[in-house]
Amino acid sequence: MKKAEFESGAILDARIGRPLVGATATGEARRQAEEREAHILGDGPRLQPIELNEVSAGLLKILERMETVNGVLQSSAEGDRGGMQQLQAQVLADPEAAGSSPDVLAGLSRLPEIVLTMLHHADLFALHTDVGLQLLARGALSFRDREFAVLRIAWLCQAPYEWGEHVMVGKRFGLTSDDIARVISGPDAEGLDEHESAILRAVDELHGDAMISDATWHTLAKQLDERQLIELPIIVGQYQTVAYYQNSLRLRLHTGNPGLKAR
């Protein structure tokens, strides 16, 4: 499917269209979401999750970062991730004892599928997660600016896993369904202020032209300092990469993640 013509910083997939502000995933929007998810998820994961029979160094690296991410995002024990935090803490406290416990290994087999899949390349996944942690925990951008940028690139990439996760993250930190609808609609949506519109337009420009235009940069610079201006394109690139590997590996949505239907 070809992308629509790039105009005024707005790039949209012809299949996605431009939902009205306040739209919910019902009717045609739900049908489009389900069609895209069927295309992405296909016949299931392209790489099978690793079956755990030991507590490897790679697993420990990922568990350490999961613990930090959960703390930063105030992640709750929901869906098929429920009850894992205590088990992760037990493993990290005494890896040797955990590795010799059949019960612990059986429990670890219930880790999110994304973790068990990315164990195929644990070192790379850990390093990539470190960049995400820098942006999430020690980033210069405000939460609202960051999540507007992450959600917009997730929507432009039509990435079900990333979109569903970050709608939940955004709601946890105060974004509303109207905010989500404006992100979907794009930089010209009614109800956005000049700065919010510029954040979304910058994402569209990066996605479509691999740079932020002078006009958009000038608007962003009214409120963002030098660190924040550097961080914005990096965070867009980080989460575009996440969308690439989640989509390409056909990672299934965990329980509680509504995918592209999330509002």
Secondary structure, 3 states (H helix, E strand, C coil): CCECCCECCECCECCCCCCCCCCCCCHHHHHHHHHHHHHHHCCCCCCCCCCCCCCCHHHHHHHHHHHHHHHHCCCCCCHHHCCHHHHHHHHHHCHHHHHCCHHHHHHHCCCCHHHHHHHHHHHHHHHHHHHHHHHHHCCCCCHHHHHHHHHHHHHHCCCHHHHHHHHHHHHHCCCCHHHHHHHHHCCCCCCCCHHHHHHHHHHHHHHHHCCCCHHHHHHHCCCCCHHHHHHHHHHHHHHHHHHHHHHHCCCCCCCCCCHHHCC
